[in-house]
């Protein structure tokens, strides 16, 4: 606090001097160089501890500035002692050194960064700072510098220049600090440095009021305030912990307008304006011009913000009411528009569901599936045109909302026509099932959607690429199907499912070499439910996975029991059927491994039977099948010959057995000179056995219903077969008796 002591000592000295106390007036000139030297020393100590390059640059500039101030006022003090008792004007070298000090200080303050990177923000801030600078400068000039210039006292040019520089430092510092949001240089420290320039205002007021007599108090009392403020700024920087960022002072330009208005109002009481009055008027015009420009910029920014806000609101509204992937209207907007259309006079709804879209996702991946959905959405836009609103409800389900005067069937036909060719960049062929429902005014919204949904399911039951219009009573079979799904869940929990076993027979000897396990549902009230009825429902509800797990576990348990009872040669294989949904289950391979371990059944005794449609489901299914094959499990291709890619399929599918479909066995017993259909069946059966032999595969002929068919198949080279002629599906107890009888016959033959 040495600078405080210097200020206090010279204040006391000045009061004593006024009372006629000791010492020459030249002692007043010692206060400023001593205070500046102490301030420079404190800044130097701070500078040595500062590490941030921005802060070091600032305090380095102030160190140079106060060192120069100390040097300049030392020159002045020396001149005062040399010329006493006459008080000297400030020597030009001293004024030059102090003037450079002011410029260095202004440069240090000016280079403190404001943290603004946007050119637009920088331009607006320059406008604000210019308004503040000119407004405050006009006030200081009018009441401080101008009276000194126009007074009868002959103030030196050096004095006037230094006062002008001090005003510029004060206004520049205050203007600068008002726009610093935070940083390595403390805002309060910069404000204190800038306020040091206001010492010039005090000197100016003393000079106007006291004339030449004001030199002593200016040197002894007023000037040491600048070093004092500098040392306080140093202390503030020492104790600063880093101020939190804050917004700039938006009120400063308005304060500057008030500042320029004060000298403007003071001109009203002057009879002559003079050059100072003209300067004030010119400055007021400049400030008002800058304010007008700033207001135009603010107005332009406000308009831009309003446009951005409206665009943002539109974007948010679009995101809320439209699907993010396809850009179509979403379910929320669809329900809103449907409700409004129903109030106006009725509406027609088309519910569009893609057929087998899950296959695309499972086999090709969700990214390609998304591309396909985008292509479907675009086709819907084209097909709907101006007649309605296309909507994505979710997943692979779409809808189209039509006005009641638009014919729904016509739009449905256009949609199916658009879906007739390949879509997306991947050239995928997709079909759709469409349900159509029309409702009159006042119809509840959910009723319309339910009717369209019922019609869509009816279209699916008719096959791919169909549309159906809803009519009364159509929902009954749909509800029955849904109820059947609930019954399946209950039946699984109640253990109502049973397995029956159909033997696989060696055609030449009649010996049982294997068995196919088939599931049956013994309903408590309906009796035996056909698999043709409940298997599709299980597939549709996903219950086929736990049902298939039950079939596999029970078949393996029963096979292990038969092997334990009759020996390892009694049964070569047991063959449960596997569905598509099971192959897509990520836990399926682990389930098979666990079930085999629980039953104690060797993996080479199990054959998993699959249809061609199950195998043709993409790389994920084929990977699962190869993992099963690597475990030693054999795979059979059921209903062989009925698909579109049977022959090419065997090149990728690790099959061990092919089963000739029953359709090629029916009528095979007819003479070769019989119907063309019979000849074709025999040709297919012959081609399959030859191909299987070439590939090293076993063959089983299905659906043998008489001995003539069996003989003809033996003649073609078939050794194994199934069918009602050979043995019907039977409960486990009957199959056990069949194996026991077969063992007795074998024992009798051996004896």
Phi, psi and omega per residue, in radians:
X1 nan 0.515 -3.117
X2 -1.065 -0.655 -3.131
X3 -1.162 -0.613 3.067
X4 -1.108 -0.694 3.111
X5 -1.128 -0.731 3.120
X6 -1.067 -0.797 -3.140
X7 -1.078 -0.736 -3.131
X8 -1.144 -0.805 -3.124
X9 -1.040 -0.815 -3.070
X10 -1.309 -0.411 3.020
X11 -1.191 -0.773 3.095
X12 -1.103 -0.754 3.107
X13 -1.029 -0.722 -3.106
X14 -1.137 -0.722 3.111
X15 -1.115 -0.710 3.102
X16 -1.148 -0.654 -3.134
X17 -1.150 -0.677 3.095
X18 -1.094 -0.559 -3.133
X19 -1.468 0.141 3.130
X20 1.504 0.443 -3.098
X21 -1.307 -2.973 -3.010
X22 -1.296 2.810 2.980
X23 1.616 2.678 3.116
X24 -1.446 2.763 3.103
X25 -1.105 -0.367 -3.118
X26 -1.173 -0.311 3.092
X27 -1.090 -0.417 3.114
X28 -1.049 -0.483 -3.081
X29 -1.320 -0.117 3.140
X30 -1.480 -0.360 -3.035
X31 -1.111 -0.798 -3.043
X32 -1.203 -0.840 3.135
X33 -1.094 -0.642 3.109
X34 -1.142 -0.809 3.129
X35 -1.082 -0.740 3.136
X36 -1.131 -0.653 3.121
X37 -1.134 -0.769 3.109
X38 -1.094 -0.747 3.121
X39 -1.080 -0.732 3.119
X40 -1.089 -0.680 3.133
X41 -1.132 -0.762 3.140
X42 -1.140 -0.676 3.097
X43 -1.126 -0.684 3.128
X44 -1.063 -0.761 3.125
X45 -1.097 -0.710 3.096
X46 -1.149 -0.758 -3.100
X47 -1.011 -0.662 -3.116
X48 -1.169 -0.442 -3.100
X49 -1.687 -0.209 -3.105
X50 -1.418 2.333 -3.128
X51 -1.869 -0.533 -3.117
X52 -1.116 2.270 -3.078
X53 -1.108 -0.602 3.128
X54 -1.174 -0.809 3.122
X55 -1.133 -0.687 3.118
X56 -1.093 -0.699 3.131
X57 -1.095 -0.727 -3.137
X58 -1.123 -0.910 -3.081
X59 -1.241 -0.454 3.034
X60 -1.120 -0.741 3.103
X61 -1.080 -0.735 3.129
X62 -1.212 -0.592 3.085
X63 -1.076 -0.788 3.108
X64 -1.098 -0.745 -3.083
X65 -1.093 -0.838 -3.096
X66 -1.280 -0.484 3.021
X67 -1.120 -0.740 3.109
X68 -1.180 -0.658 3.094
X69 -1.079 -0.782 3.119
X70 -1.058 -0.736 -3.138
X71 -1.157 -0.781 -3.108
X72 -1.097 -0.771 -3.119
X73 -1.354 -0.323 2.978
X74 -1.186 -0.725 3.070
X75 -1.048 -0.732 3.127
X76 -1.127 -0.724 -3.136
X77 -1.116 -0.735 3.107
X78 -1.047 -0.770 3.125
X79 -1.088 -0.643 -3.141
X80 -1.132 -0.754 -3.141
X81 -1.233 -0.536 -3.128
X82 -1.286 -0.530 -3.027
X83 -1.821 0.057 -3.099
X84 -1.034 2.650 0.092
X85 -1.437 0.042 3.139
X86 -1.404 2.229 3.123
X87 -1.376 2.268 -3.024
X88 -1.481 2.721 2.841
X89 -1.247 2.770 -3.108
X90 -1.182 2.171 3.118
X91 -1.036 2.557 -3.116
X92 -1.041 -0.741 3.083
X93 -1.011 -0.735 3.131
X94 -1.125 -0.752 3.127
X95 -1.102 -0.664 3.138
X96 -1.138 -0.741 -3.124
X97 -1.135 -0.796 3.138
X98 -1.151 -0.666 3.093
X99 -1.060 -0.748 3.078
X100 -1.084 -0.659 3.121
X101 -1.048 -0.775 3.105
X102 -1.068 -0.749 -3.141
X103 -1.103 -0.720 3.115
X104 -1.111 -0.746 3.120
X105 -1.084 -0.746 3.113
X106 -1.123 -0.674 3.109
X107 -1.106 -0.727 3.132
X108 -1.113 -0.772 3.129
X109 -1.161 -0.725 -3.085
X110 -1.146 -0.471 -3.083
X111 -1.545 -0.014 3.063
X112 -1.171 2.167 -3.056
X113 -1.230 2.598 3.136
X114 -1.741 -0.087 3.134
X115 1.288 0.515 -3.135
X116 -1.987 2.173 -3.141
X117 -1.908 -0.365 -3.096
X118 -1.356 2.238 3.093
X119 -1.032 -0.659 3.138
X120 -1.129 -0.749 3.110
X121 -1.155 -0.667 3.136
X122 -1.129 -0.703 -3.139
X123 -1.134 -0.757 3.118
X124 -1.136 -0.660 -3.135
X125 -1.205 -0.645 3.076
X126 -1.078 -0.659 3.076
X127 -1.089 -0.837 -3.141
X128 -1.063 -0.766 -3.105
X129 -1.205 -0.606 3.102
X130 -1.147 -0.728 3.102
X131 -1.047 -0.838 -3.127
X132 -1.108 -0.740 -3.090
X133 -1.109 -0.852 -3.099
X134 -1.196 -0.663 -3.140
X135 -1.129 -0.871 -3.133
X136 -1.179 -0.661 -3.136
X137 -1.117 -0.667 3.119
X138 -1.093 -0.713 3.126
X139 -1.083 -0.837 -3.128
X140 -1.162 -0.669 -3.138
X141 -1.130 -0.798 -3.030
X142 -1.161 -0.742 -3.069
X143 -1.703 -0.158 -3.113
X144 -2.016 -1.120 -3.002
X145 -1.392 -0.740 -3.086
X146 -1.058 -0.748 3.099
X147 -1.076 -0.609 3.106
X148 -1.161 -0.713 -3.129
X149 -1.154 -0.653 -3.085
X150 -1.597 0.025 -3.098
X151 -1.348 2.894 3.132
X152 -1.271 -0.412 3.100
X153 -1.202 2.421 -3.085
X154 -1.581 1.426 3.125
X155 -1.293 2.467 -3.102
X156 -1.251 2.716 3.105
X157 -1.098 -0.627 3.137
X158 -1.026 -0.772 -3.107
X159 -1.088 -0.787 -3.110
X160 -1.146 -0.691 3.134
X161 -1.134 -0.764 -3.129
X162 -1.142 -0.670 3.088
X163 -1.120 -0.733 3.097
X164 -1.055 -0.723 3.110
X165 -1.143 -0.664 3.122
X166 -1.137 -0.656 3.082
X167 -1.103 -0.742 -3.131
X168 -1.126 -0.693 3.094
X169 -1.099 -0.754 -3.127
X170 -1.104 -0.896 -3.103
X171 -1.150 -0.758 3.132
X172 -1.094 -0.732 -3.133
X173 -1.139 -0.806 -3.137
X174 -1.130 -0.724 3.113
X175 -1.104 -0.707 -3.118
X176 -1.134 -0.882 -3.030
X177 -1.151 -0.419 -3.141
X178 -1.195 -0.293 -3.089
X179 -1.999 0.176 3.081
X180 -1.577 2.037 -3.118
X181 -1.408 -0.297 -3.090
X182 2.716 2.970 3.135
X183 2.630 -3.000 -3.064
X184 -1.252 -0.383 3.113
X185 -1.719 2.175 -3.074
X186 -1.116 2.364 -3.114
X187 -1.098 -0.718 -3.126
X188 -1.134 -0.645 3.118
X189 -1.088 -0.752 3.111
X190 -1.141 -0.686 3.127
X191 -1.092 -0.673 3.117
X192 -1.152 -0.715 3.108
X193 -1.102 -0.769 3.120
X194 -1.117 -0.658 3.134
X195 -1.158 -0.426 3.074
X196 -1.025 -0.501 3.101
X197 -1.202 -0.336 3.122
X198 -1.249 -0.150 3.015
X199 -0.981 -0.611 3.112
X200 -1.059 -0.591 3.106
X201 -1.130 -0.691 3.093
X202 -1.111 -0.752 3.106
X203 -1.080 -0.716 -3.128
X204 -1.109 -0.771 3.131
X205 -1.087 -0.758 3.089
X206 -1.083 -0.698 -3.082
X207 -1.159 -0.702 3.137
X208 -1.196 -0.688 -3.086
X209 -1.398 -0.657 -3.017
X210 -1.931 -0.120 3.134
X211 1.113 -2.404 -3.084
X212 -1.161 -0.410 -3.125
X213 -1.211 -0.210 -3.088
X214 -1.446 -0.078 -3.064
X215 -1.134 -0.736 -3.069
X216 -1.122 -0.935 3.115
X217 -1.102 -0.556 3.100
X218 -1.077 -0.804 -3.108
X219 -1.246 -0.687 -2.995
X220 -1.531 -0.594 -2.980
X221 -2.002 -0.853 -2.983
X222 -1.333 -0.863 -3.050
X223 -1.059 -0.648 3.137
X224 -1.111 -0.210 3.079
X225 -1.097 -0.572 -3.126
X226 -1.107 -0.879 3.049
X227 -1.060 -0.621 3.122
X228 -1.078 -0.811 3.115
X229 -1.084 -0.613 3.117
X230 -1.138 -0.754 3.138
X231 -1.189 -0.609 3.058
X232 -1.135 -0.659 3.084
X233 -1.094 -0.703 3.093
X234 -1.066 -0.790 3.132
X235 -1.089 -0.685 3.115
X236 -1.080 -0.724 3.123
X237 -1.160 -0.654 3.108
X238 -1.024 -0.795 -3.016
X239 -1.564 -0.074 -3.087
X240 -1.217 2.385 3.083
X241 -1.868 0.181 -3.131
X242 1.607 1.752 -3.102
X243 -1.208 2.557 3.090
X244 -1.191 2.514 3.116
X245 -1.031 2.501 3.125
X246 -2.457 2.905 3.130
X247 -1.311 2.701 3.124
X248 -1.208 2.764 3.134
X249 -1.340 1.687 -3.113
X250 -1.264 -0.221 -3.116
X251 -1.406 -0.251 -3.016
X252 -1.071 -0.783 3.113
X253 -1.039 -0.624 3.127
X254 -1.218 -0.623 3.058
X255 -1.136 -0.638 3.120
X256 -1.158 -0.624 3.087
X257 -1.093 -0.752 3.089
X258 -1.103 -0.644 -3.134
X259 -1.114 -0.692 -3.127
X260 -1.327 -0.394 3.123
X261 -1.303 -0.491 -3.116
X262 -1.079 -0.935 3.084
X263 -1.138 -0.506 3.113
X264 -1.135 -0.719 3.103
X265 -1.196 -0.577 -3.127
X266 -1.129 -0.402 3.132
X267 -1.204 -0.311 -3.115
X268 -1.136 -0.467 -3.106
X269 -1.658 0.074 3.120
X270 -1.742 2.368 3.140
X271 -1.300 -0.594 3.125
X272 -2.192 2.399 -3.116
X273 -1.274 -0.833 -3.068
X274 1.223 -3.141 -3.098
X275 -1.173 -0.566 3.118
X276 -1.136 -0.690 3.108
X277 -1.133 -0.744 3.090
X278 -1.067 -0.648 3.126
X279 -1.106 -0.748 -3.135
X280 -1.109 -0.764 3.135
X281 -1.082 -0.757 3.119
X282 -1.071 -0.770 3.132
X283 -1.099 -0.684 3.117
X284 -1.104 -0.711 3.105
X285 -1.098 -0.747 3.137
X286 -1.082 -0.802 -3.126
X287 -1.089 -0.790 3.132
X288 -1.117 -0.621 3.072
X289 -1.114 -0.756 3.103
X290 -1.116 -0.670 3.102
X291 -1.095 -0.726 3.121
X292 -1.072 -0.762 3.104
X293 -1.077 -0.751 -3.118
X294 -1.124 -0.657 3.113
X295 -1.169 -0.649 3.074
X296 -1.102 -0.746 3.099
X297 -1.090 -0.762 3.131
X298 -1.098 -0.707 3.125
X299 -1.114 -0.725 3.111
X300 -1.117 -0.714 3.116
X301 -1.127 -0.721 3.125
X302 -1.094 -0.718 3.099
X303 -1.115 -0.709 3.094
X304 -1.116 -0.749 3.120
X305 -1.096 -0.675 3.104
X306 -1.128 -0.730 3.102
X307 -1.093 -0.769 3.128
X308 -1.120 -0.665 3.118
X309 -1.134 -0.778 3.121
X310 -1.103 -0.732 3.121
X311 -1.107 -0.702 3.114
X312 -1.129 -0.724 3.107
X313 -1.121 -0.728 3.100
X314 -1.100 -0.730 3.127
X315 -1.115 -0.756 3.118
X316 -1.139 -0.712 3.123
X317 -1.112 -0.678 3.122
X318 -1.178 -0.721 3.138
X319 -1.134 -0.613 -3.134
X320 -1.250 -0.571 -3.018
X321 -1.849 0.029 -3.103
X322 -2.314 2.686 3.135
X323 -1.286 2.316 -3.066
X324 -1.211 -0.477 -3.090
X325 -1.479 -0.880 -2.999
X326 -1.708 -0.316 -3.083
X327 1.409 -0.003 3.082
X328 -1.320 2.875 3.012
X329 -1.034 2.582 -3.124
X330 -1.754 -3.051 -3.051
X331 -1.067 -0.708 -3.121
X332 -1.075 -0.841 3.123
X333 -1.147 -0.641 3.126
X334 -1.047 -0.827 -3.138
X335 -1.134 -0.660 3.121
X336 -1.112 -0.839 -3.134
X337 -1.181 -0.650 3.140
X338 -1.127 -0.747 3.115
X339 -1.071 -0.743 3.140
X340 -1.151 -0.689 -3.138
X341 -1.173 -0.693 3.106
X342 -1.116 -0.610 3.113
X343 -1.199 -0.581 -3.087
X344 -1.336 -0.536 -3.077
X345 2.839 0.400 3.099
X346 1.726 2.918 -3.074
X347 -2.739 2.791 3.018
X348 -2.058 2.337 -3.122
X349 -2.098 2.299 2.996
X350 -1.912 2.108 3.077
X351 -1.765 2.081 -3.012
X352 -1.998 2.071 3.136
X353 -2.125 2.237 -3.122
X354 -1.272 2.417 3.123
X355 -1.490 2.256 3.045
X356 1.039 0.544 3.113
X357 -1.158 -0.558 3.133
X358 -1.018 -0.547 3.116
X359 -1.088 -0.678 3.123
X360 -1.107 -0.836 3.127
X361 -1.072 -0.759 -3.075
X362 -1.238 -0.633 -3.040
X363 -1.623 -0.602 -3.060
X364 -1.921 -0.252 3.112
X365 1.828 2.728 -3.071
X366 -1.220 -0.496 -3.141
X367 -1.127 -0.785 3.097
X368 -1.179 -0.622 3.060
X369 -1.053 -0.703 3.102
X370 -1.120 -0.735 3.098
X371 -1.052 -0.668 3.123
X372 -1.162 -0.709 3.115
X373 -1.090 -0.673 3.095
X374 -1.104 -0.735 3.118
X375 -1.148 -0.690 3.108
X376 -1.080 -0.752 3.129
X377 -1.040 -0.732 3.139
X378 -1.140 -0.702 3.100
X379 -1.132 -0.625 3.093
X380 -1.121 -0.703 3.093
X381 -1.045 -0.792 -3.107
X382 -1.131 -0.802 -3.083
X383 -1.178 -0.652 -3.116
X384 -1.310 -0.728 -3.138
X385 1.037 -2.463 -3.128
X386 -1.450 0.036 -3.028
X387 -1.409 -0.244 -3.074
X388 -2.987 -2.999 -3.097
X389 -1.988 1.963 3.054
X390 -1.380 2.498 -3.003
X391 -2.424 2.505 2.913
X392 -1.841 2.040 -3.108
X393 -1.440 -0.433 -3.112
X394 2.501 2.585 3.141
X395 1.032 -2.222 3.122
X396 -1.854 0.421 -3.109
X397 -1.865 2.223 -3.135
X398 -2.165 2.951 3.084
X399 -2.586 2.803 3.036
X400 -2.350 2.199 3.102
X401 -1.736 2.156 -3.105
X402 -2.063 2.663 2.970
X403 -1.211 2.676 -3.046
X404 -1.099 -0.366 -3.124
X405 -1.486 -0.062 3.108
X406 -1.592 2.328 -3.117
X407 -1.347 2.029 -3.082
X408 -1.103 -0.658 -3.126
X409 -1.092 -0.647 -3.141
X410 -1.121 -0.756 3.111
X411 -1.168 -0.695 3.124
X412 -1.063 -0.710 3.121
X413 -1.153 -0.663 3.094
X414 -1.126 -0.683 3.126
X415 -1.122 -0.818 -3.138
X416 -1.119 -0.602 3.092
X417 -1.150 -0.697 3.096
X418 -1.135 -0.499 -3.109
X419 -1.536 0.093 -3.040
X420 -1.370 -0.311 -3.126
X421 -1.987 3.048 3.134
X422 -1.099 2.604 -3.115
X423 -2.171 2.795 3.079
X424 1.107 3.064 -3.126
X425 -1.186 -0.269 -3.113
X426 -1.630 0.042 3.064
X427 0.945 0.927 -3.139
X428 -1.655 2.481 3.103
X429 -1.721 2.190 -3.109
X430 -2.299 2.498 3.090
X431 -2.030 2.876 -3.111
X432 -2.448 2.593 3.010
X433 -1.901 2.316 -3.014
X434 -2.151 2.257 3.023
X435 -1.906 2.377 -3.080
X436 -2.056 2.316 3.075
X437 -2.461 2.379 3.106
X438 -2.085 2.410 -3.116
X439 -2.322 2.598 3.121
X440 -1.579 3.037 3.128
X441 -1.001 2.371 3.103
X442 1.593 -0.158 3.115
X443 -1.175 2.306 3.099
X444 -1.022 2.433 -3.057
X445 -1.008 -0.781 -3.093
X446 -1.141 -0.483 3.103
X447 -1.156 -0.710 3.121
X448 -1.092 -0.804 -3.125
X449 -1.136 -0.670 3.121
X450 -1.118 -0.747 -3.135
X451 -1.114 -0.742 3.119
X452 -1.130 -0.637 3.129
X453 -1.156 -0.743 3.106
X454 -1.085 -0.764 3.126
X455 -1.124 -0.635 3.130
X456 -1.144 -0.727 3.102
X457 -1.153 -0.624 3.068
X458 -1.108 -0.660 3.091
X459 -1.133 -0.668 3.115
X460 -1.113 -0.656 -3.127
X461 -1.182 -0.386 3.111
X462 -1.449 -0.181 -3.110
X463 2.071 3.125 -3.073
X464 -1.327 2.749 3.055
X465 1.002 0.961 3.129
X466 -2.313 2.763 2.966
X467 -2.309 2.582 -3.128
X468 -2.408 2.390 3.039
X469 -1.627 2.434 -3.116
X470 -1.215 2.468 2.966
X471 -2.430 2.813 -3.064
X472 -1.010 2.398 3.133
X473 1.531 -0.138 -3.109
X474 -1.124 -0.411 -3.052
X475 -1.338 -0.237 -3.050
X476 -1.053 -0.904 3.104
X477 -1.143 -0.519 3.103
X478 -1.155 -0.796 3.116
X479 -1.123 -0.652 3.109
X480 -1.086 -0.685 3.103
X481 -1.125 -0.751 3.117
X482 -1.118 -0.693 3.107
X483 -1.135 -0.606 3.104
X484 -1.091 -0.653 3.079
X485 -1.059 -0.749 3.088
X486 -1.127 -0.660 3.092
X487 -1.116 -0.650 3.115
X488 -1.065 -0.757 3.115
X489 -1.046 -0.753 3.123
X490 -1.156 -0.692 -3.117
X491 -1.136 -0.643 3.092
X492 -1.101 -0.768 -3.137
X493 -1.185 -0.564 -3.107
X494 -1.545 0.006 3.107
X495 1.011 0.863 3.136
X496 -1.576 -0.097 -3.115
X497 -1.542 2.502 3.140
X498 -2.287 2.725 3.049
X499 -1.855 2.442 2.949
X500 -2.072 2.781 -2.972
X501 -2.259 2.168 3.082
X502 -1.861 2.096 -3.074
X503 -1.140 2.624 2.951
X504 -1.848 2.096 -2.905
X505 -1.904 2.487 2.961
X506 -1.361 2.019 -2.956
X507 -1.099 -0.622 -3.066
X508 -1.283 -0.590 -3.021
X509 -1.978 -0.304 -3.065
X510 1.367 0.158 -3.101
X511 -1.422 2.460 3.084
X512 -1.372 2.135 3.109
X513 -2.001 -0.194 3.137
X514 -2.904 3.139 -3.106
X515 -2.654 2.452 3.033
X516 -1.761 2.270 -3.140
X517 -1.636 2.313 -3.097
X518 -2.222 2.457 -3.080
X519 -1.645 2.479 3.083
X520 -2.307 2.627 -3.128
X521 -1.992 1.997 3.097
X522 -1.666 1.607 -3.088
X523 -1.317 2.459 -3.068
X524 -1.154 -0.467 -3.131
X525 -2.018 -0.562 -3.092
X526 -1.567 -0.182 -3.099
X527 1.414 -2.539 -3.092
X528 -1.374 2.080 3.136
X529 -1.657 2.318 -3.081
X530 -1.172 2.434 3.047
X531 -1.020 -0.530 3.116
X532 -1.085 -0.357 3.138
X533 -1.619 -0.753 -3.016
X534 -1.660 -0.383 3.132
X535 -1.135 -0.804 3.074
X536 -1.044 -0.655 3.110
X537 -1.148 -0.674 3.098
X538 -1.147 -0.666 3.089
X539 -1.115 -0.784 -3.080
X540 -1.178 -0.564 -3.112
X541 -1.602 -0.161 -3.090
X542 1.495 -0.053 3.128
X543 -1.264 -0.124 3.109
X544 -1.115 -0.435 -3.141
X545 -1.193 -0.960 3.081
X546 -1.155 -0.562 3.090
X547 -1.138 -0.784 3.099
X548 -1.099 -0.593 3.095
X549 -1.145 -0.691 3.086
X550 -1.109 -0.794 -3.140
X551 -1.045 -0.799 -3.112
X552 -1.129 -0.759 -3.120
X553 -1.130 -0.774 -3.105
X554 -1.199 -0.677 3.132
X555 -1.142 -0.753 3.141
X556 -1.173 -0.682 3.120
X557 -1.101 -0.770 -3.117
X558 -1.194 -0.696 3.120
X559 -1.098 -0.738 3.111
X560 -1.089 -0.658 3.107
X561 -1.135 -0.744 3.115
X562 -1.118 -0.721 3.117
X563 -1.121 -0.671 3.128
X564 -1.189 -0.583 -3.083
X565 -1.442 -0.695 -2.992
X566 -1.922 -0.086 3.122
X567 1.726 2.857 -3.020
X568 -1.212 -0.288 -3.068
X569 -1.623 -0.075 -3.034
X570 -1.287 -0.491 -3.021
X571 -2.524 2.060 -3.131
X572 -1.418 -0.548 -3.042
X573 -2.787 2.611 2.959
X574 -2.139 2.378 -2.929
X575 -2.200 1.606 2.972
X576 -1.406 2.695 3.100
X577 -1.544 2.599 -3.129
X578 -2.164 2.388 -3.097
X579 -1.686 2.948 3.096
X580 -1.070 -0.784 -3.085
X581 -1.085 -0.617 3.102
X582 -1.127 -0.704 -3.122
X583 -1.177 -0.440 3.093
X584 -1.489 -0.187 3.115
X585 -1.249 2.113 -3.093
X586 -1.115 -0.319 -3.126
X587 -1.666 0.079 -3.001
X588 -1.094 -0.821 -3.111
X589 -1.078 -0.743 3.109
X590 -1.141 -0.632 3.087
X591 -1.078 -0.793 3.136
X592 -1.059 -0.795 -3.134
X593 -1.084 -0.732 -3.123
X594 -1.198 -0.727 -3.125
X595 -1.135 -0.717 3.094
X596 -1.079 -0.717 -3.139
X597 -1.168 -0.711 3.131
X598 -1.121 -0.681 -3.110
X599 -1.421 -0.319 -3.063
X600 1.239 0.529 -3.103
X601 -1.747 2.222 3.086
X602 -1.076 2.514 -3.069
X603 -1.158 -0.426 -3.111
X604 -1.376 -0.043 3.100
X605 -1.646 -0.024 -3.106
X606 -1.956 2.390 3.059
X607 -2.137 2.144 3.093
X608 -1.644 2.115 -3.111
X609 -1.651 2.265 -3.113
X610 -2.293 2.587 3.048
X611 -1.520 2.842 3.119
X612 -1.066 -0.655 -3.123
X613 -1.108 -0.538 3.109
X614 -1.256 -0.679 -3.091
X615 -1.262 -0.581 -3.102
X616 -1.423 0.907 -3.086
X617 -2.153 0.415 2.981
X618 1.728 3.118 -3.020
X619 -1.140 -0.516 -3.127
X620 -1.129 -0.735 3.129
X621 -1.157 -0.770 3.141
X622 -1.096 -0.640 3.090
X623 -1.104 -0.739 3.098
X624 -1.080 -0.745 -3.130
X625 -1.130 -0.682 3.108
X626 -1.165 -0.627 3.097
X627 -1.136 -0.690 3.089
X628 -1.145 -0.735 3.129
X629 -1.088 -0.678 3.121
X630 -1.170 -0.380 3.085
X631 -1.366 -0.117 -3.099
X632 1.679 0.043 3.122
X633 -1.411 2.328 3.111
X634 -1.558 2.613 -3.092
X635 -2.100 2.344 3.134
X636 -2.020 2.386 3.093
X637 -1.677 1.857 -3.048
X638 -1.424 2.749 3.095
X639 0.934 0.702 -3.042
X640 -1.147 2.421 3.087
X641 1.786 -0.174 -3.100
X642 -1.620 -0.283 -3.105
X643 -1.505 -3.099 -3.078
X644 -1.601 -0.270 -3.023
X645 -2.332 0.635 -3.020
X646 -1.013 -0.833 -3.056
X647 -1.217 -0.834 -3.130
X648 -1.162 -0.436 -3.110
X649 -1.123 -0.636 -3.084
X650 -1.148 -0.309 3.138
X651 -1.293 -0.486 -3.124
X652 -1.847 -0.400 -3.041
X653 -1.608 2.213 -3.090
X654 -1.386 1.086 -3.083
X655 -1.404 2.617 3.010
X656 -1.969 -0.392 -3.049
X657 -2.421 2.439 2.954
X658 -2.077 2.432 -3.125
X659 -1.975 2.014 -3.124
X660 -1.162 2.211 -3.051
X661 -1.150 2.616 -3.100
X662 -1.025 -0.513 -3.105
X663 -1.101 -0.413 3.119
X664 -1.610 -0.131 3.080
X665 -1.632 -0.618 3.121
X666 -1.023 2.159 3.094
X667 1.426 0.076 -3.108
X668 -1.266 -0.260 -3.108
X669 -1.362 -0.158 -3.129
X670 -1.200 2.750 -3.139
X671 -1.120 2.704 3.136
X672 -1.120 -0.400 3.092
X673 -1.505 0.182 -3.115
X674 -1.320 -2.604 -3.056
X675 -1.207 2.738 3.065
X676 -1.033 -0.582 3.130
X677 -1.108 -0.722 3.136
X678 -1.137 -0.734 3.101
X679 -1.064 -0.695 -3.135
X680 -1.148 -0.704 3.129
X681 -1.081 -0.768 3.138
X682 -1.121 -0.647 3.133
X683 -1.138 -0.740 3.116
X684 -1.133 -0.800 -3.141
X685 -1.049 -0.707 3.122
X686 -1.174 -0.712 -3.131
X687 -1.151 -0.670 -3.124
X688 -1.146 -0.779 -3.113
X689 -1.171 -0.615 3.103
X690 -1.209 -0.750 3.121
X691 -1.121 -0.769 3.128
X692 -1.065 -0.715 3.111
X693 -1.108 -0.687 3.131
X694 -1.158 -0.569 -3.111
X695 -1.623 -0.033 3.135
X696 1.301 0.551 -3.114
X697 -1.838 2.586 2.989
X698 -1.382 2.710 3.127
X699 -2.261 2.554 3.052
X700 -2.327 2.245 3.090
X701 -1.633 2.229 -3.103
X702 -1.732 2.717 2.970
X703 1.314 0.556 3.110
X704 -1.329 2.111 -3.029
X705 -2.020 -0.069 3.069
X706 -2.732 2.931 -3.054
X707 -1.233 -0.551 3.140
X708 -1.096 -0.725 3.075
X709 -1.059 -0.757 3.136
X710 -1.070 -0.773 -3.139
X711 -1.113 -0.738 -3.137
X712 -1.105 -0.684 3.123
X713 -1.172 -0.665 3.075
X714 -1.083 -0.696 3.120
X715 -1.112 -0.535 3.112
X716 -1.407 -0.176 3.101
X717 1.964 0.021 3.140
X718 -1.346 2.433 -3.131
X719 -1.979 -0.389 -3.080
X720 -2.170 2.568 -3.142
X721 -2.730 2.893 3.076
X722 -2.375 2.707 3.056
X723 2.717 2.888 -3.091
X724 -1.115 -0.482 3.106
X725 -1.147 -0.612 -3.104
X726 -1.496 -0.828 3.108
X727 -3.030 2.387 3.092
X728 -1.488 2.798 3.006
X729 -1.036 2.438 -3.033
X730 -2.471 2.743 3.056
X731 -1.117 2.893 -3.106
X732 -1.055 -0.631 -3.104
X733 -1.134 -0.716 3.128
X734 -1.159 -0.693 3.129
X735 -1.169 -0.570 3.076
X736 -1.096 -0.767 3.105
X737 -1.120 -0.621 3.107
X738 -1.105 -0.749 3.113
X739 -1.157 -0.656 3.124
X740 -1.131 -0.743 3.123
X741 -1.129 -0.691 3.115
X742 -1.107 -0.653 3.115
X743 -1.178 -0.659 3.128
X744 -1.140 -0.709 3.106
X745 -1.106 -0.751 3.136
X746 -1.102 -0.640 3.135
X747 -1.192 -0.703 3.137
X748 -1.138 -0.710 3.120
X749 -1.119 -0.681 -3.125
X750 -1.151 -0.595 3.128
X751 -1.309 nan nan
